[in-house]
Amino acid sequence: FPTVTPVIIAPASVGACDTVDLPIDAELSLGGSGRDWAATEWSLTHNASVLASSTLPTATNVSVSWFLKAAELPLGVSVLTLKLTAWYGVTGNASVTITKGHGTVLPSAKVLPASSRYRSRSVVTLEALGTPSAPCGSTALGYRLDYVWTL
């Protein structure tokens, strides 16, 4: 049977005062053989303690991106882990670290739609989102930069 290789794409850092949602994407995961995953298990830990999050997905379809609430992350390093189980019983694990703190934080970026195939005659719209880190005490919450191309 093929191996299961979870792939998580997530921002590596977030500002201490950010309240935006962080884009999380696992649609590049491999090993499902074109079928839905038999099981998915997301977990979020900080200093080896499990964190509760209202935004962790529970569905078995990882082809859809989701958003983690930055406000739910404590200061410091948190680990987001994904365990995937294929229909034939083989599992795979992957983890990423997300650091929340003061200092310079690069904007998170997400290109939508994720992976799709189009015929050459189809009109394709590509959207890219850039979300800058919010300075502490800022009242400009939830701002972002959108780019949209229609090809």
C-alpha positions as CSV (number, residue, x, y, z in Angstrom):
1,F,0.0,0.0,0.0
2,P,1.2,3.6,-0.6
3,T,2.5,5.6,2.4
4,V,0.3,8.4,3.8
5,T,2.1,11.7,3.8
6,P,0.2,14.6,5.4
7,V,1.2,18.1,4.3
8,I,0.3,21.1,6.4
9,I,0.7,24.6,5.1
10,A,0.4,27.2,7.8
11,P,1.9,30.6,8.8
12,A,5.1,30.1,10.9
13,S,4.4,33.1,13.1
14,V,1.6,35.4,14.3
15,G,1.8,38.7,16.1
16,A,1.0,38.9,19.8
17,C,-2.0,41.1,19.2
18,D,-3.3,39.6,16.0
19,T,-7.0,38.6,16.0
20,V,-7.1,37.5,12.3
21,D,-7.8,33.9,11.3
22,L,-4.7,32.0,10.2
23,P,-5.1,30.0,6.9
24,I,-4.4,26.3,7.3
25,D,-4.2,24.0,4.3
26,A,-3.7,20.2,4.1
27,E,-5.0,19.6,0.6
28,L,-1.5,18.6,-0.7
29,S,-1.5,15.5,1.6
30,L,-0.7,12.3,-0.3
31,G,-1.7,8.6,0.1
32,G,-5.5,8.7,0.0
33,S,-5.6,7.1,-3.5
34,G,-8.3,9.5,-4.6
35,R,-10.7,8.6,-1.8
36,D,-11.8,10.5,1.3
37,W,-9.7,9.9,4.3
38,A,-11.0,7.2,6.7
39,A,-10.0,9.4,9.6
40,T,-8.4,12.7,10.3
41,E,-7.2,14.0,13.7
42,W,-6.1,17.5,14.2
43,S,-4.5,18.5,17.5
44,L,-3.0,21.7,18.9
45,T,-0.4,21.7,21.7
46,H,1.6,24.3,23.6
47,N,4.3,23.3,26.1
48,A,3.2,19.6,25.7
49,S,-0.4,20.6,26.9
50,V,-3.3,20.0,24.5
51,L,-5.1,23.3,23.6
52,A,-8.8,23.5,23.0
53,S,-9.7,25.2,19.8
54,S,-13.2,26.0,18.5
55,T,-11.8,26.0,14.9
56,L,-10.1,22.6,14.6
57,P,-11.9,20.7,11.9
58,T,-13.5,17.3,12.5
59,A,-14.5,16.3,9.0
60,T,-12.6,13.6,7.0
61,N,-12.2,15.8,3.9
62,V,-8.9,17.7,4.1
63,S,-9.2,19.1,0.6
64,V,-10.8,22.2,2.1
65,S,-8.7,24.9,3.7
66,W,-9.8,26.2,7.2
67,F,-8.8,29.0,9.5
68,L,-7.3,28.8,13.0
69,K,-8.2,31.7,15.3
70,A,-5.0,33.6,16.2
71,A,-6.7,34.8,19.4
72,E,-6.8,31.1,20.7
73,L,-3.0,30.7,20.5
74,P,-1.0,31.6,23.6
75,L,2.3,33.5,23.4
76,G,5.2,31.2,22.5
77,V,5.4,28.1,20.3
78,S,2.4,26.0,19.5
79,V,2.4,22.8,17.5
80,L,-0.4,21.9,15.0
81,T,-0.5,18.2,14.2
82,L,-2.4,16.2,11.6
83,K,-2.9,12.4,11.7
84,L,-4.4,11.0,8.5
85,T,-5.7,7.4,8.1
86,A,-6.3,6.1,4.6
87,W,-9.1,3.8,3.6
88,Y,-6.7,0.9,3.6
89,G,-5.6,1.5,7.3
90,V,-2.2,3.1,6.8
91,T,-1.6,6.3,8.8
92,G,0.7,9.3,8.6
93,N,1.5,12.2,10.8
94,A,2.8,15.7,10.2
95,S,3.3,18.8,12.4
96,V,4.1,22.5,12.0
97,T,5.0,25.0,14.6
98,I,3.3,28.4,14.9
99,T,5.1,31.0,17.0
100,K,3.0,33.8,18.6
101,G,5.0,36.7,19.9
102,H,6.1,40.3,19.8
103,G,8.4,41.5,17.0
104,T,8.5,41.4,13.3
105,V,5.9,39.0,11.8
106,L,5.6,38.5,8.1
107,P,2.2,38.8,6.5
108,S,0.4,35.4,6.0
109,A,-0.5,34.7,2.4
110,K,-3.0,32.4,0.8
111,V,-3.6,31.8,-2.9
112,L,-7.2,30.7,-3.8
113,P,-8.5,28.5,-5.3
114,A,-6.1,25.8,-4.1
115,S,-5.4,23.1,-6.6
116,S,-7.8,22.8,-9.5
117,R,-7.5,21.9,-13.1
118,Y,-9.1,24.0,-15.8
119,R,-9.5,23.6,-19.5
120,S,-7.6,26.1,-21.6
121,R,-10.9,27.8,-22.7
122,S,-12.2,28.2,-19.1
123,V,-12.2,31.5,-17.4
124,V,-10.1,31.2,-14.2
125,T,-10.2,33.6,-11.3
126,L,-7.2,33.6,-9.0
127,E,-7.3,35.4,-5.7
128,A,-4.4,36.1,-3.3
129,L,-4.9,37.3,0.2
130,G,-2.2,39.1,2.3
131,T,-3.0,39.6,6.0
132,P,-0.5,41.9,7.9
133,S,0.2,41.5,11.6
134,A,-1.8,43.9,13.7
135,P,0.1,46.3,16.0
136,C,-0.9,46.0,19.7
137,G,-3.6,48.5,20.6
138,S,-4.7,48.8,16.9
139,T,-8.3,49.4,16.2
140,A,-7.9,48.3,12.6
141,L,-8.8,44.7,13.0
142,G,-9.3,42.2,10.3
143,Y,-7.7,44.2,7.5
144,R,-6.1,42.5,4.5
145,L,-4.9,43.0,1.0
146,D,-6.7,41.2,-1.8
147,Y,-5.4,40.6,-5.3
148,V,-7.8,39.2,-7.9
149,W,-6.9,38.1,-11.4
150,T,-9.3,36.8,-14.1
151,L,-7.5,34.8,-16.7
